[in-house]
Amino acid sequence: MDIMTEQSYSAGVIAGQSALTGRRGEDLIAEMRGYYDLWLSDLTTSPSDEMTAAWLIGFSGALARHYSHVAITSSQPPVLN
């Protein structure tokens, strides 16, 4: 994995974690779009497909780990809309 793809993955993880602790007044897809747009605005060039995929994998992976942990530690697993 090249450095830009690695950084994109890390940025996605951070965005996913932030979405979990964010405003929550918005639905998750709106928060994801906001964080994605913020990530894009920080780039000096357009992201490659690999960079975008890495960001999305990082974002969704952070959410998956969180909800998996909640399901393991809770007697009532979360209901995902």
PyMOL Python script that loads the backbone (N, CA, C, O; Angstrom):
from pymol import cmd

cmd.read_pdbstr("""\
ATOM      1  N   MET A   1       0.856  -1.166   0.000  1.00  0.00           N
ATOM      2  CA  MET A   1       0.000   0.000   0.000  1.00  0.00           C
ATOM      3  C   MET A   1       0.905   1.232   0.000  1.00  0.00           C
ATOM      4  O   MET A   1       1.801   1.338   0.838  1.00  0.00           O
ATOM      5  N   ASP A   2       0.684   2.152  -0.918  1.00  0.00           N
ATOM      6  CA  ASP A   2       1.530   3.339  -0.947  1.00  0.00           C
ATOM      7  C   ASP A   2       1.110   4.317   0.152  1.00  0.00           C
ATOM      8  O   ASP A   2       0.054   4.166   0.767  1.00  0.00           O
ATOM      9  N   ILE A   3       1.945   5.306   0.383  1.00  0.00           N
ATOM     10  CA  ILE A   3       1.741   6.222   1.507  1.00  0.00           C
ATOM     11  C   ILE A   3       0.432   7.004   1.390  1.00  0.00           C
ATOM     12  O   ILE A   3      -0.233   7.228   2.401  1.00  0.00           O
ATOM     13  N   MET A   4       0.051   7.421   0.192  1.00  0.00           N
ATOM     14  CA  MET A   4      -1.194   8.186   0.027  1.00  0.00           C
ATOM     15  C   MET A   4      -2.416   7.315   0.328  1.00  0.00           C
ATOM     16  O   MET A   4      -3.387   7.787   0.920  1.00  0.00           O
ATOM     17  N   THR A   5      -2.366   6.058  -0.074  1.00  0.00           N
ATOM     18  CA  THR A   5      -3.473   5.143   0.198  1.00  0.00           C
ATOM     19  C   THR A   5      -3.546   4.855   1.694  1.00  0.00           C
ATOM     20  O   THR A   5      -4.637   4.790   2.262  1.00  0.00           O
ATOM     21  N   GLU A   6      -2.397   4.684   2.330  1.00  0.00           N
ATOM     22  CA  GLU A   6      -2.357   4.468   3.772  1.00  0.00           C
ATOM     23  C   GLU A   6      -2.912   5.658   4.534  1.00  0.00           C
ATOM     24  O   GLU A   6      -3.671   5.493   5.489  1.00  0.00           O
ATOM     25  N   GLN A   7      -2.535   6.848   4.114  1.00  0.00           N
ATOM     26  CA  GLN A   7      -3.041   8.061   4.754  1.00  0.00           C
ATOM     27  C   GLN A   7      -4.541   8.208   4.529  1.00  0.00           C
ATOM     28  O   GLN A   7      -5.257   8.679   5.413  1.00  0.00           O
ATOM     29  N   SER A   8      -5.017   7.814   3.367  1.00  0.00           N
ATOM     30  CA  SER A   8      -6.451   7.871   3.078  1.00  0.00           C
ATOM     31  C   SER A   8      -7.217   6.919   3.984  1.00  0.00           C
ATOM     32  O   SER A   8      -8.286   7.259   4.492  1.00  0.00           O
ATOM     33  N   TYR A   9      -6.667   5.721   4.187  1.00  0.00           N
ATOM     34  CA  TYR A   9      -7.287   4.746   5.079  1.00  0.00           C
ATOM     35  C   TYR A   9      -7.367   5.319   6.499  1.00  0.00           C
ATOM     36  O   TYR A   9      -8.412   5.249   7.147  1.00  0.00           O
ATOM     37  N   SER A  10      -6.268   5.877   6.967  1.00  0.00           N
ATOM     38  CA  SER A  10      -6.231   6.456   8.321  1.00  0.00           C
ATOM     39  C   SER A  10      -7.229   7.598   8.458  1.00  0.00           C
ATOM     40  O   SER A  10      -7.905   7.714   9.480  1.00  0.00           O
ATOM     41  N   ALA A  11      -7.323   8.437   7.438  1.00  0.00           N
ATOM     42  CA  ALA A  11      -8.282   9.541   7.469  1.00  0.00           C
ATOM     43  C   ALA A  11      -9.715   9.007   7.527  1.00  0.00           C
ATOM     44  O   ALA A  11     -10.568   9.590   8.198  1.00  0.00           O
ATOM     45  N   GLY A  12      -9.980   7.914   6.835  1.00  0.00           N
ATOM     46  CA  GLY A  12     -11.301   7.295   6.877  1.00  0.00           C
ATOM     47  C   GLY A  12     -11.632   6.738   8.245  1.00  0.00           C
ATOM     48  O   GLY A  12     -12.764   6.862   8.712  1.00  0.00           O
ATOM     49  N   VAL A  13     -10.643   6.118   8.897  1.00  0.00           N
ATOM     50  CA  VAL A  13     -10.842   5.588  10.249  1.00  0.00           C
ATOM     51  C   VAL A  13     -11.191   6.727  11.205  1.00  0.00           C
ATOM     52  O   VAL A  13     -12.133   6.625  11.991  1.00  0.00           O
ATOM     53  N   ILE A  14     -10.428   7.797  11.128  1.00  0.00           N
ATOM     54  CA  ILE A  14     -10.668   8.950  11.998  1.00  0.00           C
ATOM     55  C   ILE A  14     -12.046   9.541  11.726  1.00  0.00           C
ATOM     56  O   ILE A  14     -12.759   9.905  12.661  1.00  0.00           O
ATOM     57  N   ALA A  15     -12.423   9.637  10.468  1.00  0.00           N
ATOM     58  CA  ALA A  15     -13.743  10.167  10.121  1.00  0.00           C
ATOM     59  C   ALA A  15     -14.849   9.261  10.658  1.00  0.00           C
ATOM     60  O   ALA A  15     -15.863   9.750  11.155  1.00  0.00           O
ATOM     61  N   GLY A  16     -14.661   7.953  10.563  1.00  0.00           N
ATOM     62  CA  GLY A  16     -15.654   7.016  11.090  1.00  0.00           C
ATOM     63  C   GLY A  16     -15.810   7.154  12.590  1.00  0.00           C
ATOM     64  O   GLY A  16     -16.929   7.146  13.105  1.00  0.00           O
ATOM     65  N   GLN A  17     -14.695   7.281  13.297  1.00  0.00           N
ATOM     66  CA  GLN A  17     -14.752   7.466  14.748  1.00  0.00           C
ATOM     67  C   GLN A  17     -15.415   8.793  15.093  1.00  0.00           C
ATOM     68  O   GLN A  17     -16.182   8.877  16.052  1.00  0.00           O
ATOM     69  N   SER A  18     -15.125   9.816  14.321  1.00  0.00           N
ATOM     70  CA  SER A  18     -15.736  11.122  14.562  1.00  0.00           C
ATOM     71  C   SER A  18     -17.235  11.094  14.299  1.00  0.00           C
ATOM     72  O   SER A  18     -18.006  11.747  15.002  1.00  0.00           O
ATOM     73  N   ALA A  19     -17.642  10.344  13.294  1.00  0.00           N
ATOM     74  CA  ALA A  19     -19.066  10.242  12.982  1.00  0.00           C
ATOM     75  C   ALA A  19     -19.828   9.598  14.137  1.00  0.00           C
ATOM     76  O   ALA A  19     -20.989   9.927  14.378  1.00  0.00           O
ATOM     77  N   LEU A  20     -19.180   8.686  14.844  1.00  0.00           N
ATOM     78  CA  LEU A  20     -19.825   8.032  15.985  1.00  0.00           C
ATOM     79  C   LEU A  20     -20.007   8.983  17.160  1.00  0.00           C
ATOM     80  O   LEU A  20     -20.925   8.815  17.962  1.00  0.00           O
ATOM     81  N   THR A  21     -19.142   9.974  17.262  1.00  0.00           N
ATOM     82  CA  THR A  21     -19.212  10.914  18.379  1.00  0.00           C
ATOM     83  C   THR A  21     -19.658  12.293  17.922  1.00  0.00           C
ATOM     84  O   THR A  21     -19.627  13.249  18.696  1.00  0.00           O
ATOM     85  N   GLY A  22     -20.070  12.394  16.674  1.00  0.00           N
ATOM     86  CA  GLY A  22     -20.420  13.682  16.078  1.00  0.00           C
ATOM     87  C   GLY A  22     -21.771  14.211  16.482  1.00  0.00           C
ATOM     88  O   GLY A  22     -22.306  13.873  17.537  1.00  0.00           O
ATOM     89  N   ARG A  23     -22.303  15.037  15.633  1.00  0.00           N
ATOM     90  CA  ARG A  23     -23.529  15.769  15.912  1.00  0.00           C
ATOM     91  C   ARG A  23     -24.728  14.865  16.161  1.00  0.00           C
ATOM     92  O   ARG A  23     -25.584  15.188  16.984  1.00  0.00           O
ATOM     93  N   ARG A  24     -24.796  13.767  15.480  1.00  0.00           N
ATOM     94  CA  ARG A  24     -25.868  12.787  15.581  1.00  0.00           C
ATOM     95  C   ARG A  24     -27.247  13.375  15.321  1.00  0.00           C
ATOM     96  O   ARG A  24     -28.246  12.662  15.403  1.00  0.00           O
ATOM     97  N   GLY A  25     -27.315  14.664  15.009  1.00  0.00           N
ATOM     98  CA  GLY A  25     -28.575  15.247  14.586  1.00  0.00           C
ATOM     99  C   GLY A  25     -28.831  14.920  13.125  1.00  0.00           C
ATOM    100  O   GLY A  25     -29.953  15.032  12.630  1.00  0.00           O
ATOM    101  N   GLU A  26     -27.778  14.518  12.455  1.00  0.00           N
ATOM    102  CA  GLU A  26     -27.859  14.141  11.045  1.00  0.00           C
ATOM    103  C   GLU A  26     -27.834  12.622  10.956  1.00  0.00           C
ATOM    104  O   GLU A  26     -27.361  11.937  11.864  1.00  0.00           O
ATOM    105  N   ASP A  27     -28.351  12.112   9.852  1.00  0.00           N
ATOM    106  CA  ASP A  27     -28.215  10.668   9.668  1.00  0.00           C
ATOM    107  C   ASP A  27     -26.770  10.361   9.291  1.00  0.00           C
ATOM    108  O   ASP A  27     -26.014  11.254   8.909  1.00  0.00           O
ATOM    109  N   LEU A  28     -26.405   9.121   9.400  1.00  0.00           N
ATOM    110  CA  LEU A  28     -25.013   8.713   9.220  1.00  0.00           C
ATOM    111  C   LEU A  28     -24.496   9.017   7.820  1.00  0.00           C
ATOM    112  O   LEU A  28     -23.336   9.399   7.661  1.00  0.00           O
ATOM    113  N   ILE A  29     -25.334   8.854   6.809  1.00  0.00           N
ATOM    114  CA  ILE A  29     -24.873   9.114   5.435  1.00  0.00           C
ATOM    115  C   ILE A  29     -24.540  10.596   5.243  1.00  0.00           C
ATOM    116  O   ILE A  29     -23.601  10.933   4.521  1.00  0.00           O
ATOM    117  N   ALA A  30     -25.303  11.479   5.885  1.00  0.00           N
ATOM    118  CA  ALA A  30     -25.002  12.911   5.795  1.00  0.00           C
ATOM    119  C   ALA A  30     -23.678  13.220   6.482  1.00  0.00           C
ATOM    120  O   ALA A  30     -22.886  14.023   5.989  1.00  0.00           O
ATOM    121  N   GLU A  31     -23.444  12.578   7.626  1.00  0.00           N
ATOM    122  CA  GLU A  31     -22.161  12.787   8.302  1.00  0.00           C
ATOM    123  C   GLU A  31     -21.017  12.241   7.462  1.00  0.00           C
ATOM    124  O   GLU A  31     -19.962  12.868   7.370  1.00  0.00           O
ATOM    125  N   MET A  32     -21.215  11.070   6.844  1.00  0.00           N
ATOM    126  CA  MET A  32     -20.171  10.498   6.004  1.00  0.00           C
ATOM    127  C   MET A  32     -19.844  11.440   4.848  1.00  0.00           C
ATOM    128  O   MET A  32     -18.675  11.676   4.547  1.00  0.00           O
ATOM    129  N   ARG A  33     -20.871  11.974   4.209  1.00  0.00           N
ATOM    130  CA  ARG A  33     -20.633  12.913   3.099  1.00  0.00           C
ATOM    131  C   ARG A  33     -19.870  14.144   3.572  1.00  0.00           C
ATOM    132  O   ARG A  33     -18.970  14.628   2.886  1.00  0.00           O
ATOM    133  N   GLY A  34     -20.232  14.643   4.741  1.00  0.00           N
ATOM    134  CA  GLY A  34     -19.540  15.815   5.279  1.00  0.00           C
ATOM    135  C   GLY A  34     -18.067  15.542   5.530  1.00  0.00           C
ATOM    136  O   GLY A  34     -17.208  16.340   5.157  1.00  0.00           O
ATOM    137  N   TYR A  35     -17.777  14.410   6.163  1.00  0.00           N
ATOM    138  CA  TYR A  35     -16.380  14.051   6.423  1.00  0.00           C
ATOM    139  C   TYR A  35     -15.630  13.744   5.128  1.00  0.00           C
ATOM    140  O   TYR A  35     -14.448  14.062   5.006  1.00  0.00           O
ATOM    141  N   TYR A  36     -16.309  13.129   4.169  1.00  0.00           N
ATOM    142  CA  TYR A  36     -15.677  12.840   2.878  1.00  0.00           C
ATOM    143  C   TYR A  36     -15.336  14.149   2.159  1.00  0.00           C
ATOM    144  O   TYR A  36     -14.235  14.302   1.630  1.00  0.00           O
ATOM    145  N   ASP A  37     -16.273  15.077   2.143  1.00  0.00           N
ATOM    146  CA  ASP A  37     -16.017  16.372   1.509  1.00  0.00           C
ATOM    147  C   ASP A  37     -14.876  17.119   2.195  1.00  0.00           C
ATOM    148  O   ASP A  37     -14.065  17.771   1.537  1.00  0.00           O
ATOM    149  N   LEU A  38     -14.822  17.018   3.507  1.00  0.00           N
ATOM    150  CA  LEU A  38     -13.734  17.643   4.257  1.00  0.00           C
ATOM    151  C   LEU A  38     -12.395  17.017   3.875  1.00  0.00           C
ATOM    152  O   LEU A  38     -11.407  17.725   3.683  1.00  0.00           O
ATOM    153  N   TRP A  39     -12.366  15.694   3.766  1.00  0.00           N
ATOM    154  CA  TRP A  39     -11.146  15.001   3.347  1.00  0.00           C
ATOM    155  C   TRP A  39     -10.724  15.448   1.947  1.00  0.00           C
ATOM    156  O   TRP A  39      -9.548  15.717   1.701  1.00  0.00           O
ATOM    157  N   LEU A  40     -11.690  15.524   1.038  1.00  0.00           N
ATOM    158  CA  LEU A  40     -11.376  15.963  -0.333  1.00  0.00           C
ATOM    159  C   LEU A  40     -10.805  17.375  -0.356  1.00  0.00           C
ATOM    160  O   LEU A  40      -9.883  17.662  -1.120  1.00  0.00           O
ATOM    161  N   SER A  41     -11.343  18.248   0.470  1.00  0.00           N
ATOM    162  CA  SER A  41     -10.882  19.634   0.465  1.00  0.00           C
ATOM    163  C   SER A  41      -9.445  19.769   0.967  1.00  0.00           C
ATOM    164  O   SER A  41      -8.764  20.742   0.644  1.00  0.00           O
ATOM    165  N   ASP A  42      -8.985  18.799   1.753  1.00  0.00           N
ATOM    166  CA  ASP A  42      -7.609  18.831   2.258  1.00  0.00           C
ATOM    167  C   ASP A  42      -6.590  18.300   1.250  1.00  0.00           C
ATOM    168  O   ASP A  42      -5.388  18.502   1.428  1.00  0.00           O
ATOM    169  N   LEU A  43      -7.048  17.627   0.202  1.00  0.00           N
ATOM    170  CA  LEU A  43      -6.134  17.062  -0.790  1.00  0.00           C
ATOM    171  C   LEU A  43      -5.692  18.124  -1.778  1.00  0.00           C
ATOM    172  O   LEU A  43      -6.440  19.051  -2.087  1.00  0.00           O
ATOM    173  N   THR A  44      -4.475  17.983  -2.270  1.00  0.00           N
ATOM    174  CA  THR A  44      -3.965  18.924  -3.262  1.00  0.00           C
ATOM    175  C   THR A  44      -4.292  18.480  -4.681  1.00  0.00           C
ATOM    176  O   THR A  44      -4.266  19.290  -5.607  1.00  0.00           O
ATOM    177  N   THR A  45      -4.603  17.184  -4.860  1.00  0.00           N
ATOM    178  CA  THR A  45      -4.989  16.644  -6.158  1.00  0.00           C
ATOM    179  C   THR A  45      -6.229  15.783  -5.977  1.00  0.00           C
ATOM    180  O   THR A  45      -6.617  15.468  -4.852  1.00  0.00           O
ATOM    181  N   SER A  46      -6.838  15.409  -7.073  1.00  0.00           N
ATOM    182  CA  SER A  46      -7.988  14.509  -6.995  1.00  0.00           C
ATOM    183  C   SER A  46      -7.519  13.142  -6.505  1.00  0.00           C
ATOM    184  O   SER A  46      -6.443  12.681  -6.887  1.00  0.00           O
ATOM    185  N   PRO A  47      -8.326  12.490  -5.655  1.00  0.00           N
ATOM    186  CA  PRO A  47      -7.900  11.183  -5.148  1.00  0.00           C
ATOM    187  C   PRO A  47      -8.018  10.102  -6.212  1.00  0.00           C
ATOM    188  O   PRO A  47      -8.898  10.152  -7.072  1.00  0.00           O
ATOM    189  N   SER A  48      -7.134   9.138  -6.144  1.00  0.00           N
ATOM    190  CA  SER A  48      -7.224   7.988  -7.039  1.00  0.00           C
ATOM    191  C   SER A  48      -8.355   7.089  -6.542  1.00  0.00           C
ATOM    192  O   SER A  48      -8.864   7.270  -5.436  1.00  0.00           O
ATOM    193  N   ASP A  49      -8.737   6.129  -7.364  1.00  0.00           N
ATOM    194  CA  ASP A  49      -9.762   5.170  -6.946  1.00  0.00           C
ATOM    195  C   ASP A  49      -9.306   4.404  -5.705  1.00  0.00           C
ATOM    196  O   ASP A  49     -10.108   4.122  -4.815  1.00  0.00           O
ATOM    197  N   GLU A  50      -8.019   4.069  -5.649  1.00  0.00           N
ATOM    198  CA  GLU A  50      -7.488   3.344  -4.506  1.00  0.00           C
ATOM    199  C   GLU A  50      -7.567   4.176  -3.231  1.00  0.00           C
ATOM    200  O   GLU A  50      -7.876   3.645  -2.164  1.00  0.00           O
ATOM    201  N   MET A  51      -7.294   5.467  -3.333  1.00  0.00           N
ATOM    202  CA  MET A  51      -7.376   6.351  -2.176  1.00  0.00           C
ATOM    203  C   MET A  51      -8.814   6.460  -1.680  1.00  0.00           C
ATOM    204  O   MET A  51      -9.068   6.410  -0.476  1.00  0.00           O
ATOM    205  N   THR A  52      -9.741   6.607  -2.602  1.00  0.00           N
ATOM    206  CA  THR A  52     -11.151   6.711  -2.224  1.00  0.00           C
ATOM    207  C   THR A  52     -11.626   5.413  -1.583  1.00  0.00           C
ATOM    208  O   THR A  52     -12.322   5.436  -0.568  1.00  0.00           O
ATOM    209  N   ALA A  53     -11.252   4.287  -2.172  1.00  0.00           N
ATOM    210  CA  ALA A  53     -11.634   2.994  -1.603  1.00  0.00           C
ATOM    211  C   ALA A  53     -11.035   2.822  -0.209  1.00  0.00           C
ATOM    212  O   ALA A  53     -11.709   2.334   0.698  1.00  0.00           O
ATOM    213  N   ALA A  54      -9.789   3.213  -0.034  1.00  0.00           N
ATOM    214  CA  ALA A  54      -9.140   3.091   1.273  1.00  0.00           C
ATOM    215  C   ALA A  54      -9.855   3.962   2.305  1.00  0.00           C
ATOM    216  O   ALA A  54     -10.043   3.532   3.444  1.00  0.00           O
ATOM    217  N   TRP A  55     -10.257   5.177   1.927  1.00  0.00           N
ATOM    218  CA  TRP A  55     -10.985   6.051   2.849  1.00  0.00           C
ATOM    219  C   TRP A  55     -12.308   5.403   3.257  1.00  0.00           C
ATOM    220  O   TRP A  55     -12.654   5.374   4.438  1.00  0.00           O
ATOM    221  N   LEU A  56     -13.038   4.888   2.280  1.00  0.00           N
ATOM    222  CA  LEU A  56     -14.324   4.248   2.576  1.00  0.00           C
ATOM    223  C   LEU A  56     -14.159   2.996   3.431  1.00  0.00           C
ATOM    224  O   LEU A  56     -14.974   2.739   4.318  1.00  0.00           O
ATOM    225  N   ILE A  57     -13.112   2.218   3.172  1.00  0.00           N
ATOM    226  CA  ILE A  57     -12.845   1.019   3.976  1.00  0.00           C
ATOM    227  C   ILE A  57     -12.505   1.419   5.406  1.00  0.00           C
ATOM    228  O   ILE A  57     -12.976   0.794   6.356  1.00  0.00           O
ATOM    229  N   GLY A  58     -11.697   2.450   5.561  1.00  0.00           N
ATOM    230  CA  GLY A  58     -11.369   2.934   6.906  1.00  0.00           C
ATOM    231  C   GLY A  58     -12.599   3.426   7.645  1.00  0.00           C
ATOM    232  O   GLY A  58     -12.794   3.111   8.819  1.00  0.00           O
ATOM    233  N   PHE A  59     -13.427   4.196   6.960  1.00  0.00           N
ATOM    234  CA  PHE A  59     -14.647   4.746   7.566  1.00  0.00           C
ATOM    235  C   PHE A  59     -15.592   3.621   7.983  1.00  0.00           C
ATOM    236  O   PHE A  59     -16.036   3.566   9.129  1.00  0.00           O
ATOM    237  N   SER A  60     -15.890   2.734   7.051  1.00  0.00           N
ATOM    238  CA  SER A  60     -16.843   1.663   7.354  1.00  0.00           C
ATOM    239  C   SER A  60     -16.271   0.671   8.358  1.00  0.00           C
ATOM    240  O   SER A  60     -17.014   0.099   9.156  1.00  0.00           O
ATOM    241  N   GLY A  61     -14.955   0.461   8.325  1.00  0.00           N
ATOM    242  CA  GLY A  61     -14.329  -0.439   9.283  1.00  0.00           C
ATOM    243  C   GLY A  61     -14.438   0.076  10.713  1.00  0.00           C
ATOM    244  O   GLY A  61     -14.662  -0.700  11.641  1.00  0.00           O
ATOM    245  N   ALA A  62     -14.279   1.389  10.889  1.00  0.00           N
ATOM    246  CA  ALA A  62     -14.422   1.972  12.224  1.00  0.00           C
ATOM    247  C   ALA A  62     -15.839   1.757  12.743  1.00  0.00           C
ATOM    248  O   ALA A  62     -16.031   1.422  13.912  1.00  0.00           O
ATOM    249  N   LEU A  63     -16.822   1.948  11.886  1.00  0.00           N
ATOM    250  CA  LEU A  63     -18.218   1.738  12.289  1.00  0.00           C
ATOM    251  C   LEU A  63     -18.480   0.266  12.590  1.00  0.00           C
ATOM    252  O   LEU A  63     -19.136  -0.060  13.579  1.00  0.00           O
ATOM    253  N   ALA A  64     -17.971  -0.620  11.743  1.00  0.00           N
ATOM    254  CA  ALA A  64     -18.194  -2.054  11.934  1.00  0.00           C
ATOM    255  C   ALA A  64     -17.590  -2.528  13.248  1.00  0.00           C
ATOM    256  O   ALA A  64     -18.215  -3.303  13.971  1.00  0.00           O
ATOM    257  N   ARG A  65     -16.377  -2.069  13.567  1.00  0.00           N
ATOM    258  CA  ARG A  65     -15.749  -2.469  14.829  1.00  0.00           C
ATOM    259  C   ARG A  65     -16.556  -1.961  16.019  1.00  0.00           C
ATOM    260  O   ARG A  65     -16.728  -2.675  17.007  1.00  0.00           O
ATOM    261  N   HIS A  66     -17.050  -0.732  15.926  1.00  0.00           N
ATOM    262  CA  HIS A  66     -17.844  -0.168  17.017  1.00  0.00           C
ATOM    263  C   HIS A  66     -19.119  -0.982  17.241  1.00  0.00           C
ATOM    264  O   HIS A  66     -19.406  -1.401  18.362  1.00  0.00           O
ATOM    265  N   TYR A  67     -19.874  -1.200  16.176  1.00  0.00           N
ATOM    266  CA  TYR A  67     -21.143  -1.907  16.331  1.00  0.00           C
ATOM    267  C   TYR A  67     -20.946  -3.375  16.684  1.00  0.00           C
ATOM    268  O   TYR A  67     -21.802  -3.969  17.340  1.00  0.00           O
ATOM    269  N   SER A  68     -19.854  -3.958  16.269  1.00  0.00           N
ATOM    270  CA  SER A  68     -19.538  -5.321  16.664  1.00  0.00           C
ATOM    271  C   SER A  68     -19.259  -5.379  18.155  1.00  0.00           C
ATOM    272  O   SER A  68     -19.727  -6.280  18.852  1.00  0.00           O
ATOM    273  N   HIS A  69     -18.497  -4.415  18.636  1.00  0.00           N
ATOM    274  CA  HIS A  69     -18.202  -4.357  20.065  1.00  0.00           C
ATOM    275  C   HIS A  69     -19.480  -4.141  20.875  1.00  0.00           C
ATOM    276  O   HIS A  69     -19.668  -4.772  21.914  1.00  0.00           O
ATOM    277  N   VAL A  70     -20.347  -3.263  20.411  1.00  0.00           N
ATOM    278  CA  VAL A  70     -21.617  -3.018  21.095  1.00  0.00           C
ATOM    279  C   VAL A  70     -22.436  -4.306  21.149  1.00  0.00           C
ATOM    280  O   VAL A  70     -23.017  -4.627  22.186  1.00  0.00           O
ATOM    281  N   ALA A  71     -22.486  -5.032  20.057  1.00  0.00           N
ATOM    282  CA  ALA A  71     -23.266  -6.275  20.012  1.00  0.00           C
ATOM    283  C   ALA A  71     -22.705  -7.326  20.950  1.00  0.00           C
ATOM    284  O   ALA A  71     -23.464  -8.084  21.554  1.00  0.00           O
ATOM    285  N   ILE A  72     -21.381  -7.384  21.080  1.00  0.00           N
ATOM    286  CA  ILE A  72     -20.742  -8.373  21.950  1.00  0.00           C
ATOM    287  C   ILE A  72     -20.967  -8.032  23.422  1.00  0.00           C
ATOM    288  O   ILE A  72     -21.168  -8.929  24.241  1.00  0.00           O
ATOM    289  N   THR A  73     -20.934  -6.755  23.760  1.00  0.00           N
ATOM    290  CA  THR A  73     -21.006  -6.350  25.167  1.00  0.00           C
ATOM    291  C   THR A  73     -22.411  -6.008  25.628  1.00  0.00           C
ATOM    292  O   THR A  73     -22.608  -5.683  26.799  1.00  0.00           O
ATOM    293  N   SER A  74     -23.381  -6.073  24.747  1.00  0.00           N
ATOM    294  CA  SER A  74     -24.744  -5.690  25.099  1.00  0.00           C
ATOM    295  C   SER A  74     -25.667  -6.894  25.028  1.00  0.00           C
ATOM    296  O   SER A  74     -25.513  -7.765  24.172  1.00  0.00           O
ATOM    297  N   SER A  75     -26.623  -6.926  25.935  1.00  0.00           N
ATOM    298  CA  SER A  75     -27.623  -7.988  25.853  1.00  0.00           C
ATOM    299  C   SER A  75     -28.651  -7.670  24.776  1.00  0.00           C
ATOM    300  O   SER A  75     -29.362  -8.559  24.308  1.00  0.00           O
ATOM    301  N   GLN A  76     -28.731  -6.406  24.386  1.00  0.00           N
ATOM    302  CA  GLN A  76     -29.642  -5.962  23.334  1.00  0.00           C
ATOM    303  C   GLN A  76     -28.823  -5.367  22.194  1.00  0.00           C
ATOM    304  O   GLN A  76     -28.499  -4.181  22.251  1.00  0.00           O
ATOM    305  N   PRO A  77     -28.471  -6.134  21.158  1.00  0.00           N
ATOM    306  CA  PRO A  77     -27.701  -5.593  20.044  1.00  0.00           C
ATOM    307  C   PRO A  77     -28.408  -4.387  19.415  1.00  0.00           C
ATOM    308  O   PRO A  77     -29.637  -4.316  19.416  1.00  0.00           O
ATOM    309  N   PRO A  78     -27.635  -3.445  18.880  1.00  0.00           N
ATOM    310  CA  PRO A  78     -28.246  -2.263  18.290  1.00  0.00           C
ATOM    311  C   PRO A  78     -29.070  -2.603  17.065  1.00  0.00           C
ATOM    312  O   PRO A  78     -28.769  -3.544  16.331  1.00  0.00           O
ATOM    313  N   VAL A  79     -30.108  -1.825  16.859  1.00  0.00           N
ATOM    314  CA  VAL A  79     -30.925  -1.962  15.656  1.00  0.00           C
ATOM    315  C   VAL A  79     -30.417  -0.933  14.658  1.00  0.00           C
ATOM    316  O   VAL A  79     -30.468   0.269  14.918  1.00  0.00           O
ATOM    317  N   LEU A  80     -29.931  -1.402  13.528  1.00  0.00           N
ATOM    318  CA  LEU A  80     -29.407  -0.501  12.499  1.00  0.00           C
ATOM    319  C   LEU A  80     -30.511  -0.163  11.520  1.00  0.00           C
ATOM    320  O   LEU A  80     -31.172  -1.054  10.985  1.00  0.00           O
ATOM    321  N   ASN A  81     -30.706   1.098  11.289  1.00  0.00           N
ATOM    322  CA  ASN A  81     -31.745   1.548  10.346  1.00  0.00           C
ATOM    323  C   ASN A  81     -31.239   1.500   8.937  1.00  0.00           C
ATOM    324  O   ASN A  81     -31.969   1.841   8.006  1.00  0.00           O
TER     325      ASN A  81
END
""", "prot")
cmd.dss("prot")
cmd.show_as("cartoon", "prot")
cmd.util.cbc("prot")
cmd.orient("prot")
